[in-house]
Amino acid sequence: MDVSALFGFGFALMLVGIVVIFAAIILLLIFSIKGGGKVRGGGAIIIGPVPIIFGTDKQSIKIILLLSITLTALLIILIVLSYIMSG
């Protein structure tokens, strides 16, 4: 893969991330003005293939668990593909 293509892909991912952050801020402002909503949250720390998950309710934990398993599987697939392509 060409270095310029990787650079372009990385730059596009950063722009998408910035757009997602701005969209989340705008949605947060809209919902806070309406005065409704319930605060929920969660997170995951992924150390190697092992996720450490925390959250405020069961639904948040389920969503974070699903996302962390998906990311871990994607990481393993990318490592195997890079190993296969390198030799």
FIGUDREN-647972 format. One record per residue (C-alpha): x, y, z; residue in three letters. Coordinates in steps of 0.1 Angstrom, whole numbers, plus 5000, padded with zeros to 4 digits. Layout:
<nudrens>
XYZALA/...
</nudrens>
This chain:
<nudrens>
500050005000MET/501350344991ASP/502350585019VAL/500250875004SER/497150655004ALA/497750565040LEU/498250935048PHE/494951025030GLY/493150745048PHE/494350865082GLY/493551225074PHE/490051125063ALA/489550925096LEU/490551235116MET/488151455097LEU/485351195103VAL/486151195140GLY/486051575142ILE/482651575125VAL/481351305149VAL/482551515179ILE/480851825166PHE/477651635159ALA/477651495194ALA/478151835209ILE/475251975189ILE/472951695199LEU/473951735235LEU/473052105233LEU/469752035217ILE/468751775242PHE/469851985271SER/467752275259ILE/464652045257LYS/465251955293GLY/464751585288GLY/466951285290GLY/468651055313LYS/472451045319VAL/474050715311ARG/477550625302GLY/480250365301GLY/483750295289GLY/486250035281ALA/489950005286ILE/491349745262ILE/494749605273ILE/495849365246GLY/492949135238PRO/491349185273VAL/488649465277PRO/488049615311ILE/484449755310ILE/482649995333PHE/479350175331GLY/476350325349THR/473650075338ASP/473249735322LYS/472349865287GLN/475450085285SER/477649795296ILE/476149565270LYS/476749825243ILE/480349885254ILE/480949515256LEU/479749455221LEU/481849745208LEU/485049625226SER/484549265214ILE/484149405178THR/487249615181LEU/489249325196THR/488149095167ALA/489049365142LEU/492449415157LEU/493149035156ILE/492049025120ILE/494249315110LEU/497249155128ILE/496748825110VAL/496248995076LEU/499449205081SER/501348885090TYR/500048705059ILE/500848995036MET/504349045050SER/505548705041GLY/
</nudrens>
